[in-house]
Amino acid sequence: MKKINRLVLTASLFAFTGICATSYASRDDLPTLFAEDTLFYVEIPSVTQIQEDWEDSPFYEIFQREDVKEFIEAVWEVIKSDNGLGFDDLDDLFEDEEDQEIIEELLQGQIAFGISRWDILSMIPNPLAPRNPKETSKTGMPDFWLIFSHSNNELRQKMIDEMEDDEDEYIEYEDFYIILSEDAVELFNEDTFVITNTEESAKNFIDRYYSKSSQPSLADVETFQEGFLRLYENSEIFYYLDLTVIGDLVEEAANKYEAAYAPLVQQGQLAPTPNILEALGLDALQGIAAAVDMDPSELRMKNLFLVESNDGFFGKLFNHYGNSLPDTSFMGEELRQAMASSFDLSGMLHDLEDTVAAISPFAGQMYQMQKFQFEQTLNIQVDEALIDNFSGSIYVASGETPNTSASALSGQSEGMESFFDQGSTIIIGINDRISLEALIDSLLASFNQQERISKQDYLGVSNYVINTAVPTPGPTFFVSDQHFIIEQSNPNFGKLVVSMMQNPGQPIFQRRDVRDSFNELPPDPMGVTYNDAEKLFSFVTKLMRGGMASFSQSSGPDEGNGDSESVEWPEIPIIEDFSYFTITNTYKEDDGFYQESILRPKTN
């Protein structure tokens, strides 16, 4: 069975095919088989169930289109080709009846995959340590486990026969066979097949399997328990990501390289390591758990973002989210994406000021001095005009409209016209337009000597435009009576959003099918997001097609080897008839955030 890479790839390819299903009672104890330091975990409780629901889902219809089938077949040929990914022997695996039988039986149960933490810092040379040319890195790949749980009593003997036919090197441990290989290690018994990275990892897995390990497992991690208990039931895909690794990694790096910045600490430019870590509060980040239900009647996704409040920046960041939705009546149905959320941006900015001062007393003092001088020069209070001027609402509006300022660029980039027409606008609620405009105008009067930025009027809204010699895509800013508007790339889309706000038509969140879906979700969210899947699919496929066209134009034979051939990827089909949308509600909780999304066909 020395076919590990091909076996895993083929199993993945078969996961969503119509393999004949047999009865299998899912087990809910797979997390006990993974180590406590598992960084990422994903599980499919029933492969056969997800196959059935996949065939009834709207996404399956896309893959039945002839142009999509032809595209997939062409990509498959590239994958197998010598100039592609080099899997030129995959056809042999599909023709091997014994391997196919094993794969099909493995996919009658459930699958789980996990990968452990690893020592990232040991992969980075320590500039403070003396270099030893003879010393090699001790860091290897992290432990991983790919588990197939099944209920076929005959599968074990098939694997033994296959192992003996291939003359694999193996050992026996408890009632498991462990097949040793340079690439990875396989182990199996009567109901479990596992692929892992080392013999030691295999034996540790078996010890956990028989509850002989004295070490805690992933199931003992409190954050994982919270996500698993709330989301696992009725899920068809469940995954978990441990976020405590972020705080641990930063703390480890700070301690490891502390000597490098010790002089800065002594001079007062940086605070001691414990003060920095406390000011950041990264240990507030605990974990993310998510579940997908592919039942065509539901098509839901649930996310749980777990945090732990503390006095650091990130510990307080999540407390700035509000508890109710801001007004969304101006967000029209022309948008591809519409997002609205309540968030105390002013409070966050004040926390940021405090955090900078705590991390670097010197930088904090310089900031306050510059702020004071700035206020004296412009005769304006920065806190009143800017920091405390935000009203607590944030919006994002995305869509597409012709970008005349990028017409020259789109002509030079074949297939990228749709990319330059995209717009993404951030809208921030404000309390006082007069003071914000006075601040911006004072800045322009003092620092805009070359008139790189001009102020124009658009439908009664002040529009600040960056002037360039050659029209190019770039940001533009608007200030209205209630909003500060930042369009990141397409000025024309920014104007479309302003027009929408000035003359609202049919609000997207009041459209009947959207409203009905919104009401199916739990009540009282603090944030909501609408995505038009039809427009999103169209944009993504056009963008991918343009990117592949640009890649093909820039790639060619290797200059050092004139007879080599470049890979010719097939043209990506445009998906423009996927008439669905998603609604996602976000809820603030005591221990973090909960999100629930629902996919629905358009009916209006």
FENURZI-V776180 format. One record per residue. N is the residue number from 0. RES is the residue in one letter. PSI is psi in whole degrees, 0 to 359 (none if undefined). Layout:
# FENURZI-V776180
n & res & psi
N & RES & PSI
N & RES & PSI
This chain:
# FENURZI-V776180
n & res & psi
0 & M & 37
1 & K & 58
2 & K & 35
3 & I & 309
4 & N & 317
5 & R & 323
6 & L & 314
7 & V & 315
8 & L & 315
9 & T & 320
10 & A & 320
11 & S & 321
12 & L & 327
13 & F & 348
14 & A & 330
15 & F & 28
16 & T & 169
17 & G & 60
18 & I & 139
19 & C & 129
20 & A & 146
21 & T & 163
22 & S & 139
23 & Y & 128
24 & A & 110
25 & S & 143
26 & R & 143
27 & D & 18
28 & D & 13
29 & L & 325
30 & P & 337
31 & T & 346
32 & L & 359
33 & F & 150
34 & A & 157
35 & E & 327
36 & D & 24
37 & T & 125
38 & L & 317
39 & F & 136
40 & Y & 135
41 & V & 141
42 & E & 139
43 & I & 103
44 & P & 330
45 & S & 107
46 & V & 320
47 & T & 323
48 & Q & 318
49 & I & 330
50 & Q & 315
51 & E & 314
52 & D & 327
53 & W & 319
54 & E & 339
55 & D & 358
56 & S & 158
57 & P & 335
58 & F & 327
59 & Y & 325
60 & E & 325
61 & I & 318
62 & F & 354
63 & Q & 353
64 & R & 141
65 & E & 318
66 & D & 326
67 & V & 319
68 & K & 315
69 & E & 321
70 & F & 314
71 & I & 318
72 & E & 320
73 & A & 319
74 & V & 321
75 & W & 320
76 & E & 322
77 & V & 318
78 & I & 321
79 & K & 342
80 & S & 158
81 & D & 328
82 & N & 355
83 & G & 242
84 & L & 355
85 & G & 15
86 & F & 61
87 & D & 351
88 & D & 16
89 & L & 327
90 & D & 325
91 & D & 323
92 & L & 321
93 & F & 331
94 & E & 346
95 & D & 105
96 & E & 323
97 & E & 317
98 & D & 319
99 & Q & 319
100 & E & 318
101 & I & 315
102 & I & 315
103 & E & 322
104 & E & 323
105 & L & 328
106 & L & 15
107 & Q & 350
108 & G & 235
109 & Q & 159
110 & I & 140
111 & A & 144
112 & F & 140
113 & G & 150
114 & I & 138
115 & S & 169
116 & R & 160
117 & W & 165
118 & D & 88
119 & I & 320
120 & L & 331
121 & S & 345
122 & M & 348
123 & I & 124
124 & P & 137
125 & N & 113
126 & P & 344
127 & L & 340
128 & A & 143
129 & P & 139
130 & R & 133
131 & N & 107
132 & P & 334
133 & K & 346
134 & E & 132
135 & T & 156
136 & S & 136
137 & K & 1
138 & T & 125
139 & G & 188
140 & M & 150
141 & P & 157
142 & D & 144
143 & F & 157
144 & W & 124
145 & L & 114
146 & I & 131
147 & F & 115
148 & S & 131
149 & H & 178
150 & S & 23
151 & N & 112
152 & N & 342
153 & E & 348
154 & L & 325
155 & R & 314
156 & Q & 324
157 & K & 319
158 & M & 322
159 & I & 315
160 & D & 317
161 & E & 319
162 & M & 316
163 & E & 323
164 & D & 322
165 & D & 355
166 & E & 45
167 & D & 149
168 & E & 128
169 & Y & 163
170 & I & 163
171 & E & 137
172 & Y & 118
173 & E & 231
174 & D & 18
175 & F & 145
176 & Y & 132
177 & I & 113
178 & I & 122
179 & L & 140
180 & S & 159
181 & E & 328
182 & D & 313
183 & A & 182
184 & V & 134
185 & E & 145
186 & L & 149
187 & F & 155
188 & N & 210
189 & E & 340
190 & D & 6
191 & T & 135
192 & F & 131
193 & V & 142
194 & I & 128
195 & T & 188
196 & N & 332
197 & T & 163
198 & E & 320
199 & E & 316
200 & S & 323
201 & A & 315
202 & K & 323
203 & N & 322
204 & F & 315
205 & I & 322
206 & D & 320
207 & R & 324
208 & Y & 320
209 & Y & 15
210 & S & 35
211 & K & 351
212 & S & 138
213 & S & 354
214 & Q & 146
215 & P & 158
216 & S & 177
217 & L & 325
218 & A & 343
219 & D & 351
220 & V & 125
221 & E & 317
222 & T & 318
223 & F & 317
224 & Q & 316
225 & E & 311
226 & G & 320
227 & F & 315
228 & L & 326
229 & R & 331
230 & L & 341
231 & Y & 319
232 & E & 131
233 & N & 9
234 & S & 150
235 & E & 340
236 & I & 129
237 & F & 136
238 & Y & 160
239 & Y & 138
240 & L & 125
241 & D & 116
242 & L & 352
243 & T & 344
244 & V & 332
245 & I & 307
246 & G & 320
247 & D & 320
248 & L & 317
249 & V & 318
250 & E & 318
251 & E & 318
252 & A & 319
253 & A & 319
254 & N & 324
255 & K & 321
256 & Y & 20
257 & E & 322
258 & A & 334
259 & A & 325
260 & Y & 15
261 & A & 318
262 & P & 324
263 & L & 326
264 & V & 317
265 & Q & 327
266 & Q & 356
267 & G & 8
268 & Q & 334
269 & L & 149
270 & A & 160
271 & P & 157
272 & T & 312
273 & P & 324
274 & N & 320
275 & I & 313
276 & L & 320
277 & E & 322
278 & A & 323
279 & L & 317
280 & G & 37
281 & L & 342
282 & D & 0
283 & A & 332
284 & L & 117
285 & Q & 306
286 & G & 167
287 & I & 130
288 & A & 145
289 & A & 153
290 & A & 141
291 & V & 130
292 & D & 109
293 & M & 11
294 & D & 121
295 & P & 333
296 & S & 347
297 & E & 301
298 & L & 66
299 & R & 155
300 & M & 136
301 & K & 136
302 & N & 141
303 & L & 116
304 & F & 109
305 & L & 127
306 & V & 163
307 & E & 114
308 & S & 142
309 & N & 185
310 & D & 4
311 & G & 176
312 & F & 309
313 & F & 332
314 & G & 331
315 & K & 344
316 & L & 315
317 & F & 343
318 & N & 347
319 & H & 350
320 & Y & 142
321 & G & 191
322 & N & 5
323 & S & 159
324 & L & 140
325 & P & 174
326 & D & 132
327 & T & 14
328 & S & 341
329 & F & 354
330 & M & 108
331 & G & 167
332 & E & 358
333 & E & 345
334 & L & 148
335 & R & 323
336 & Q & 139
337 & A & 123
338 & M & 137
339 & A & 138
340 & S & 150
341 & S & 128
342 & F & 131
343 & D & 83
344 & L & 325
345 & S & 313
346 & G & 321
347 & M & 318
348 & L & 323
349 & H & 321
350 & D & 322
351 & L & 319
352 & E & 314
353 & D & 323
354 & T & 317
355 & V & 317
356 & A & 326
357 & A & 324
358 & I & 318
359 & S & 96
360 & P & 322
361 & F & 312
362 & A & 324
363 & G & 318
364 & Q & 317
365 & M & 319
366 & Y & 313
367 & Q & 322
368 & M & 314
369 & Q & 323
370 & K & 317
371 & F & 313
372 & Q & 321
373 & F & 314
374 & E & 323
375 & Q & 321
376 & T & 316
377 & L & 352
378 & N & 45
379 & I & 141
380 & Q & 115
381 & V & 317
382 & D & 315
383 & E & 318
384 & A & 332
385 & L & 291
386 & I & 314
387 & D & 8
388 & N & 352
389 & F & 135
390 & S & 353
391 & G & 17
392 & S & 139
393 & I & 137
394 & Y & 154
395 & V & 129
396 & A & 127
397 & S & 148
398 & G & 201
399 & E & 136
400 & T & 150
401 & P & 133
402 & N & 94
403 & T & 332
404 & S & 347
405 & A & 14
406 & S & 323
407 & A & 318
408 & L & 318
409 & S & 328
410 & G & 332
411 & Q & 345
412 & S & 95
413 & E & 132
414 & G & 358
415 & M & 10
416 & E & 317
417 & S & 328
418 & F & 315
419 & F & 342
420 & D & 352
421 & Q & 146
422 & G & 146
423 & S & 114
424 & T & 131
425 & I & 129
426 & I & 123
427 & I & 127
428 & G & 141
429 & I & 160
430 & N & 325
431 & D & 104
432 & R & 321
433 & I & 313
434 & S & 324
435 & L & 316
436 & E & 322
437 & A & 321
438 & L & 312
439 & I & 318
440 & D & 322
441 & S & 321
442 & L & 317
443 & L & 320
444 & A & 328
445 & S & 325
446 & F & 7
447 & N & 49
448 & Q & 325
449 & Q & 8
450 & E & 45
451 & R & 339
452 & I & 130
453 & S & 153
454 & K & 128
455 & Q & 165
456 & D & 133
457 & Y & 108
458 & L & 40
459 & G & 7
460 & V & 137
461 & S & 127
462 & N & 118
463 & Y & 117
464 & V & 134
465 & I & 120
466 & N & 132
467 & T & 155
468 & A & 319
469 & V & 127
470 & P & 125
471 & T & 157
472 & P & 141
473 & G & 179
474 & P & 154
475 & T & 153
476 & F & 147
477 & F & 147
478 & V & 118
479 & S & 186
480 & D & 331
481 & Q & 355
482 & H & 148
483 & F & 121
484 & I & 127
485 & I & 111
486 & E & 126
487 & Q & 332
488 & S & 325
489 & N & 100
490 & P & 325
491 & N & 326
492 & F & 323
493 & G & 318
494 & K & 325
495 & L & 319
496 & V & 317
497 & V & 317
498 & S & 320
499 & M & 321
500 & M & 325
501 & Q & 325
502 & N & 73
503 & P & 135
504 & G & 234
505 & Q & 112
506 & P & 136
507 & I & 325
508 & F & 357
509 & Q & 356
510 & R & 139
511 & R & 313
512 & D & 326
513 & V & 316
514 & R & 318
515 & D & 319
516 & S & 320
517 & F & 320
518 & N & 343
519 & E & 340
520 & L & 163
521 & P & 148
522 & P & 171
523 & D & 53
524 & P & 161
525 & M & 354
526 & G & 149
527 & V & 144
528 & T & 131
529 & Y & 134
530 & N & 126
531 & D & 103
532 & A & 326
533 & E & 311
534 & K & 325
535 & L & 314
536 & F & 316
537 & S & 314
538 & F & 313
539 & V & 315
540 & T & 322
541 & K & 318
542 & L & 316
543 & M & 321
544 & R & 318
545 & G & 319
546 & G & 318
547 & M & 324
548 & A & 317
549 & S & 321
550 & F & 317
551 & S & 324
552 & Q & 324
553 & S & 340
554 & S & 157
555 & G & 191
556 & P & 147
557 & D & 125
558 & E & 331
559 & G & 351
560 & N & 88
561 & G & 339
562 & D & 4
563 & S & 154
564 & E & 142
565 & S & 157
566 & V & 128
567 & E & 100
568 & W & 143
569 & P & 158
570 & E & 134
571 & I & 129
572 & P & 146
573 & I & 125
574 & I & 107
575 & E & 7
576 & D & 33
577 & F & 87
578 & S & 71
579 & Y & 165
580 & F & 163
581 & T & 147
582 & I & 131
583 & T & 123
584 & N & 141
585 & T & 135
586 & Y & 138
587 & K & 132
588 & E & 171
589 & D & 328
590 & D & 22
591 & G & 221
592 & F & 148
593 & Y & 133
594 & Q & 144
595 & E & 130
596 & S & 151
597 & I & 137
598 & L & 131
599 & R & 150
600 & P & 148
601 & K & 135
602 & T & 355
603 & N & none
